[in-house]
């Protein structure tokens, strides 16, 4: 059945409220009330984008499912922010599950994406603690989940929130093959397995995170560069496949084994980690090797950096802060002789043709290496984009930064000049093998 991308007027069959302790309430909209299929409890995403999710909900209802859609942040009058989501406890979702169980429908499956998967898991565990019989709730479906305590120092592995290791109810993960956490899926699954959860995973080919939030004109400006504009065919196909995948996951979760006890929760691991922004000095350590081809087909290796200070920048064109810092990196590169300082950027999982087209619009005065399978980014421990590393003359990581900054500042130049003054591992006069940038670098 084709996915309908426009929600039919009046398709919401009913609206009702779920009362919470303290006088709050969740506003719930019900779709497909006459269906005899599973009951999906759809938690609205962090960004409040509803166009494509509503189309998916309509298709599920047409296939016999019932869907209850609720917006936790809107109902609780909270900001649409990562901090607000990480600080949500499990009580609202547990109350929603109680109401769903009383409705007599089932199996009951929670569904949400990105950071909203944190309150989903907390609510599932809170409900599990007070439930006499857990069989009515099949589990949760986590769409490109972000279950980490926060953004670590660039190059360090992120820590999962404690709720992951305390979840033993069944869960299913929908992981985009081009998503930023693709390489961490095994670790996430292993954590669920260790807790006792019969966790499952679907790999969604050819798409990135947030593909289910695609809209011609997103309401939230944070999604402008990731999900805006004409829908690519691979995204359209992935969205059309999603209702079948959700129904299949619901059937699988419904027959999965149930835990006999609630898993223990390490409350200390539930505390978010404050992000470490700016240029951070690191204990010297050798940078991971790489051998990549740039967008123009030239070969580059880490050894090319020996003898000079090098800024290695990991980025993507869909990341607005990444694009924002390119001009200041251009100015920084121009301030030094290329034998003393250079910038090398590593693009995450995009195509050379796309990068060349980007460079026709935006001047990039340094090589753009193509990390098309994400392996090098994973080996460098990149979690957030952009992430950057400053290497000394010996090819050791000395500083890192996990966000965009203005690079042509006195503070950054002081760091570079200090590293330039250190001994070089190469004899004087030896030049890097890296080809000089062209006289007109903005043109491929």
C-alpha positions as CSV (number, residue, x, y, z in Angstrom):
1,X,0.0,0.0,0.0
2,X,1.4,3.4,-1.0
3,X,2.2,5.9,1.7
4,X,-0.1,8.9,1.7
5,X,2.0,12.0,2.4
6,X,-1.0,14.3,3.2
7,X,-3.0,13.6,6.3
8,X,-6.7,13.5,5.4
9,X,-8.7,16.3,7.1
10,X,-10.4,15.2,10.2
11,X,-8.5,11.9,10.3
12,X,-7.9,12.1,14.0
13,X,-10.8,10.1,15.4
14,X,-10.8,11.5,18.9
15,X,-8.9,13.4,21.5
16,X,-8.6,12.7,25.2
17,X,-6.4,13.4,28.2
18,X,-4.4,11.2,30.5
19,X,-4.2,12.7,34.0
20,X,-0.8,12.8,35.7
21,X,0.2,13.3,39.3
22,X,0.6,16.9,40.2
23,X,-2.3,18.1,38.0
24,X,-0.5,17.8,34.6
25,X,-2.1,15.8,31.8
26,X,-1.1,14.4,28.4
27,X,-3.2,15.4,25.4
28,X,-3.7,12.3,23.3
29,X,-5.0,12.0,19.7
30,X,-6.4,8.7,18.6
31,X,-6.2,7.4,15.0
32,X,-7.8,4.3,13.6
33,X,-10.0,3.5,16.6
34,X,-11.9,0.8,14.8
35,X,-8.9,-1.3,13.9
36,X,-8.1,-4.6,15.5
37,X,-4.3,-4.5,15.1
38,X,-1.7,-3.3,17.5
39,X,-1.9,-0.1,19.6
40,X,1.0,2.2,18.8
41,X,1.8,4.9,21.4
42,X,3.5,7.5,19.2
43,X,5.6,10.0,21.1
44,X,6.1,13.2,19.1
45,X,9.8,13.9,18.3
46,X,11.9,16.6,19.9
47,X,11.4,19.0,16.9
48,X,7.6,18.8,16.8
49,X,7.7,17.8,13.1
50,X,4.4,16.0,12.2
51,X,4.0,16.0,8.4
52,X,5.7,12.7,7.6
53,X,4.9,11.0,11.0
54,X,1.2,11.9,10.5
55,X,1.3,10.2,7.1
56,X,2.8,7.1,8.6
57,X,0.2,7.1,11.4
58,X,-2.6,7.4,8.8
59,X,-1.1,4.4,6.8
60,X,-0.9,2.3,10.0
61,X,-4.5,3.1,10.8
62,X,-5.5,2.1,7.3
63,X,-3.7,-1.2,7.9
64,X,-5.8,-1.9,11.0
65,X,-3.6,-0.5,13.8
66,X,-4.7,2.0,16.3
67,X,-2.3,4.9,17.1
68,X,-2.3,7.2,20.1
69,X,-0.2,10.3,19.4
70,X,1.0,12.5,22.2
71,X,3.5,15.3,22.5
72,X,5.2,15.1,25.9
73,X,7.0,18.4,25.6
74,X,3.9,20.3,24.5
75,X,1.6,18.7,27.1
76,X,4.1,19.4,29.9
77,X,4.9,22.9,28.7
78,X,8.6,22.1,28.3
79,X,11.1,23.6,25.9
80,X,11.9,21.6,22.8
81,X,15.5,20.9,23.9
82,X,17.8,18.1,24.5
83,X,18.2,19.0,28.2
84,X,14.4,19.0,28.7
85,X,14.2,15.5,27.2
86,X,17.1,14.1,29.2
87,X,15.6,15.4,32.4
88,X,12.2,13.7,31.8
89,X,11.4,10.9,34.2
90,X,9.3,7.9,33.3
91,X,6.1,8.8,35.0
92,X,4.2,10.4,32.0
93,X,4.9,7.5,29.7
94,X,4.1,5.0,32.4
95,X,0.7,6.8,32.9
96,X,0.1,6.6,29.1
97,X,0.9,2.8,29.2
98,X,-1.6,2.4,32.1
99,X,-4.3,4.0,30.1
100,X,-3.5,1.9,27.0
101,X,-3.7,-1.3,29.1
102,X,-7.0,-0.3,30.5
103,X,-8.3,0.3,26.9
104,X,-8.1,-3.4,26.3
105,X,-6.3,-3.0,23.0
106,X,-3.1,-4.6,22.2
107,X,-0.4,-5.5,21.8
108,X,0.8,-2.1,22.9
109,X,4.0,-0.7,21.4
110,X,5.7,2.6,22.2
111,X,7.3,4.4,19.2
112,X,9.5,7.4,19.0
113,X,12.9,8.6,17.6
114,X,16.2,10.3,18.5
115,X,16.5,11.7,22.0
116,X,12.8,11.0,22.8
117,X,13.8,7.3,23.1
118,X,15.2,8.2,26.6
119,X,11.8,9.0,28.3
120,X,10.3,6.1,26.3
121,X,12.7,3.6,28.0
122,X,12.3,5.3,31.4
123,X,8.5,5.1,31.1
124,X,8.7,1.5,30.0
125,X,10.7,0.6,33.1
126,X,8.6,2.7,35.5
127,X,5.4,1.0,34.2
128,X,7.2,-2.4,34.5
129,X,7.9,-1.7,38.1
130,X,4.3,-1.3,39.0
131,X,2.7,-3.8,36.6
132,X,1.3,-7.1,37.8
133,X,1.4,-8.6,34.3
134,X,3.7,-7.2,31.7
135,X,2.3,-9.3,28.8
136,X,0.0,-6.5,27.6
137,X,2.9,-4.3,26.6
138,X,4.9,-5.6,23.7
139,X,7.8,-3.2,24.1
140,X,9.3,-0.2,22.4
141,X,10.4,0.7,18.9
142,X,13.4,3.1,18.8
143,X,13.9,5.0,15.6
144,X,17.5,6.2,15.2
145,X,17.9,6.4,19.0
146,X,20.2,8.8,20.8
147,X,20.6,7.3,24.2
148,X,23.9,9.0,25.3
149,X,24.6,11.1,28.4
150,X,25.9,13.9,26.2
151,X,28.6,14.9,23.8
152,X,32.0,13.8,25.0
153,X,35.3,15.5,24.3
154,X,36.1,14.9,20.6
155,X,37.9,11.5,20.3
156,X,36.4,10.0,23.4
157,X,33.6,7.4,23.3
158,X,30.2,8.6,24.5
159,X,28.6,7.0,27.5
160,X,25.1,5.4,27.3
161,X,22.6,6.6,29.9
162,X,21.9,4.2,32.7
163,X,18.4,3.4,31.5
164,X,19.8,1.4,28.6
165,X,21.5,-1.1,30.9
166,X,18.3,-1.1,33.0
167,X,16.0,-2.1,30.2
168,X,15.0,-5.7,29.8
169,X,11.7,-5.3,28.1
170,X,11.7,-6.1,24.4
171,X,12.9,-3.3,22.1
172,X,13.4,-2.9,18.3
173,X,15.9,-0.5,16.8
174,X,15.6,1.1,13.4
175,X,19.1,2.2,12.5
176,X,19.8,4.3,9.4
177,X,22.8,2.8,7.5
178,X,24.2,6.2,7.0
179,X,23.4,7.5,10.5
180,X,26.0,9.0,12.8
181,X,25.7,6.2,15.3
182,X,25.7,3.3,12.8
183,X,29.1,2.0,14.1
184,X,27.8,2.0,17.7
185,X,24.8,-0.2,17.1
186,X,26.6,-3.4,18.2
187,X,27.5,-1.8,21.5
188,X,23.9,-0.6,22.1
189,X,22.5,-4.1,21.3
190,X,25.0,-5.7,23.6
191,X,24.0,-3.4,26.4
192,X,20.4,-4.4,26.0
193,X,21.3,-8.1,25.7
194,X,23.3,-7.9,28.9
195,X,20.3,-6.3,30.7
196,X,18.1,-9.2,29.6
197,X,16.3,-7.5,26.7
198,X,15.5,-9.5,23.6
199,X,16.5,-6.6,21.4
200,X,16.2,-6.6,17.7
201,X,17.5,-4.3,14.9
202,X,16.5,-3.2,11.5
203,X,19.1,-1.6,9.2
204,X,17.5,1.1,7.0
205,X,19.5,1.3,3.8
206,X,20.7,4.5,2.1
207,X,19.3,7.0,4.5
208,X,20.6,9.2,7.3
209,X,19.2,10.0,10.8
210,X,15.9,12.1,10.8
211,X,14.8,10.6,7.5
212,X,11.3,10.1,9.0
213,X,11.0,13.8,9.7
214,X,11.5,14.9,6.1
215,X,9.3,17.8,5.0
216,X,9.4,20.3,2.2
217,X,9.5,23.1,4.8
218,X,10.2,21.9,8.3
219,X,8.6,23.9,11.1
220,X,11.8,23.5,13.2
221,X,14.7,25.4,11.6
222,X,17.1,22.9,13.1
223,X,16.0,20.4,10.4
224,X,16.5,22.8,7.4
225,X,19.7,21.2,6.2
226,X,18.9,17.6,7.1
227,X,15.3,17.0,6.0
228,X,14.2,20.0,4.0
229,X,13.4,20.2,0.3
230,X,12.4,17.7,-2.4
231,X,12.4,14.2,-0.9
232,X,15.2,12.0,-2.3
233,X,14.0,8.7,-3.8
234,X,15.8,6.6,-1.2
235,X,14.2,8.5,1.6
236,X,10.7,8.2,0.0
237,X,11.3,4.4,-0.4
238,X,12.4,4.1,3.2
239,X,9.3,6.0,4.5
240,X,7.0,3.9,2.3
241,X,8.6,0.7,3.8
242,X,8.2,2.0,7.4
243,X,4.6,1.0,8.1
244,X,5.3,-2.7,7.2
245,X,8.4,-2.6,9.3
246,X,6.6,-1.2,12.3
247,X,3.8,-3.8,12.0
248,X,6.4,-6.6,11.7
249,X,8.3,-5.2,14.7
250,X,5.1,-5.1,16.7
251,X,4.4,-8.7,16.0
252,X,7.9,-9.7,16.8
253,X,8.0,-7.8,20.1
254,X,4.6,-9.2,21.1
255,X,5.9,-12.8,21.1
256,X,9.3,-12.0,22.6
257,X,10.2,-13.4,26.0
258,X,9.3,-11.2,29.0
259,X,11.5,-10.6,32.0
260,X,10.5,-11.9,35.4
261,X,12.2,-9.0,37.3
262,X,12.9,-5.3,36.7
263,X,16.6,-4.7,35.9
264,X,18.7,-2.6,38.3
265,X,19.3,1.0,37.5
266,X,22.5,2.9,38.1
267,X,21.2,6.3,39.0
268,X,24.7,7.9,38.6
269,X,24.7,6.9,34.9
270,X,21.4,8.7,34.4
271,X,23.0,12.1,35.1
272,X,23.8,13.9,31.8
273,X,27.3,14.9,31.1
274,X,28.0,18.6,30.6
275,X,29.4,19.2,27.1
276,X,33.1,20.2,27.0
277,X,33.0,23.0,24.4
278,X,35.9,24.8,22.9
279,X,39.5,23.8,22.2
280,X,40.5,21.1,24.8
281,X,44.2,20.2,25.4
282,X,44.8,16.5,25.3
283,X,47.6,14.2,26.6
284,X,49.7,13.6,23.5
285,X,48.8,10.4,21.7
286,X,49.4,9.1,18.1
287,X,46.6,10.0,15.7
288,X,44.9,7.0,14.1
289,X,46.2,6.2,10.6
290,X,44.1,7.0,7.5
291,X,44.6,6.6,3.8
292,X,41.8,8.3,1.9
293,X,41.0,9.8,-1.5
294,X,39.8,13.4,-1.7
295,X,36.9,14.7,-3.7
296,X,39.1,15.3,-6.7
297,X,40.6,11.8,-6.6
298,X,44.0,12.6,-4.9
299,X,45.4,10.2,-2.3
300,X,46.2,11.4,1.2
301,X,47.7,9.7,4.3
302,X,48.4,10.7,7.9
303,X,52.1,10.6,7.1
304,X,51.6,13.6,4.9
305,X,51.2,15.7,8.0
306,X,54.5,14.8,9.6
307,X,56.7,17.8,10.1
308,X,54.0,20.4,10.3
309,X,51.1,21.2,12.6
310,X,47.8,19.9,11.1
311,X,44.1,20.6,11.8
312,X,42.0,17.5,10.9
313,X,38.4,18.4,10.7
314,X,35.5,15.9,10.5
315,X,32.3,17.3,8.9
316,X,29.3,16.9,6.6
317,X,27.5,19.3,4.3
318,X,24.1,18.6,6.1
319,X,25.6,20.0,9.4
320,X,25.1,23.8,9.5
321,X,27.8,24.5,12.2
322,X,30.3,22.5,10.0
323,X,29.6,24.8,7.0
324,X,29.6,27.9,9.2
325,X,33.2,27.4,10.3
326,X,34.7,26.8,6.8
327,X,35.5,30.5,6.1
328,X,37.4,30.9,9.4
329,X,39.4,27.8,8.6
330,X,40.2,29.2,5.1
331,X,41.5,32.4,6.8
332,X,43.5,30.4,9.3
333,X,45.1,28.3,6.5
334,X,46.0,31.4,4.6
335,X,47.8,32.9,7.6
336,X,50.6,30.2,7.5
337,X,53.0,28.7,5.0
338,X,51.7,25.2,4.0
339,X,55.0,23.7,5.1
340,X,54.3,24.8,8.7
341,X,50.5,24.4,9.0
342,X,47.8,22.7,7.0
343,X,44.1,21.8,7.2
344,X,42.7,18.4,6.1
345,X,39.0,17.8,6.3
346,X,37.3,14.4,6.4
347,X,33.8,14.3,5.0
348,X,31.4,11.8,6.6
349,X,29.5,9.4,4.3
350,X,28.8,11.7,1.3
351,X,29.5,11.3,-2.4
352,X,32.4,13.1,-4.2
353,X,30.0,14.5,-6.7
354,X,28.0,16.1,-4.0
355,X,31.1,17.6,-2.4
356,X,32.4,19.0,-5.7
357,X,29.0,20.6,-6.3
358,X,29.1,22.0,-2.7
359,X,32.6,23.4,-3.4
360,X,31.3,25.3,-6.5
361,X,29.1,27.2,-4.1
362,X,31.3,27.4,-1.0
363,X,35.1,28.0,-1.2
364,X,37.0,25.3,0.6
365,X,40.7,26.1,0.6
366,X,41.9,22.7,1.8
367,X,41.5,19.0,0.8
368,X,38.2,17.3,1.5
369,X,38.9,13.5,2.1
370,X,36.0,11.1,1.5
371,X,35.2,8.8,4.4
372,X,32.3,7.1,2.6
373,X,32.0,4.1,4.9
374,X,32.5,6.1,8.1
375,X,35.4,3.8,9.2
376,X,38.0,6.6,9.7
377,X,35.5,8.7,11.6
378,X,34.8,5.8,13.9
379,X,38.5,5.1,14.4
380,X,39.0,8.7,15.4
381,X,36.1,8.5,17.9
382,X,34.0,11.1,16.2
383,X,30.6,11.4,17.9
384,X,29.4,14.9,17.0
385,X,29.8,17.0,13.8
386,X,32.0,18.9,13.5
387,X,34.8,17.4,15.4
388,X,38.3,18.6,15.0
389,X,41.8,17.6,16.1
390,X,45.1,19.6,16.1
391,X,48.1,17.4,15.5
392,X,51.7,18.4,16.4
393,X,54.7,17.9,14.1
394,X,55.0,14.3,15.2
395,X,51.4,13.4,14.2
396,X,50.1,13.3,17.7
397,X,46.7,14.6,18.8
398,X,47.3,17.6,21.1
399,X,44.0,19.4,21.1
400,X,40.4,18.6,20.1
401,X,37.1,20.4,19.8
402,X,33.6,18.9,19.4
403,X,31.7,21.8,18.0
404,X,32.2,24.6,15.6
405,X,34.4,27.5,16.6
406,X,35.9,30.6,14.9
407,X,39.3,29.3,13.9
408,X,41.2,32.5,13.0
409,X,41.5,33.8,16.6
410,X,44.5,34.7,18.6
411,X,43.8,31.8,21.0
412,X,43.9,29.3,18.2
413,X,47.0,30.9,16.6
414,X,48.8,30.8,19.9
415,X,48.2,27.0,20.1
416,X,49.4,26.5,16.6
417,X,52.5,28.7,17.1
418,X,53.4,26.9,20.3
419,X,53.2,23.5,18.5
420,X,55.1,24.9,15.5
421,X,58.0,25.8,17.9
422,X,58.4,22.2,19.0
423,X,61.0,20.0,17.4
424,X,60.1,18.4,14.0
425,X,60.5,14.6,13.4
426,X,61.7,15.3,9.9
427,X,65.0,16.9,8.8
428,X,64.8,20.6,7.9
429,X,63.7,21.3,4.4
430,X,61.6,18.2,3.9
431,X,58.2,19.1,2.5
432,X,54.9,17.4,3.0
433,X,53.8,15.1,0.2
434,X,50.4,16.8,0.3
435,X,49.8,18.7,-3.0
436,X,49.4,22.5,-2.6
437,X,45.9,23.8,-2.9
438,X,45.0,25.3,-6.3
439,X,45.2,29.0,-7.1
440,X,41.4,28.9,-7.3
441,X,40.4,26.3,-4.7
442,X,36.7,27.1,-4.7
443,X,36.5,25.6,-8.3
444,X,36.7,21.8,-8.6
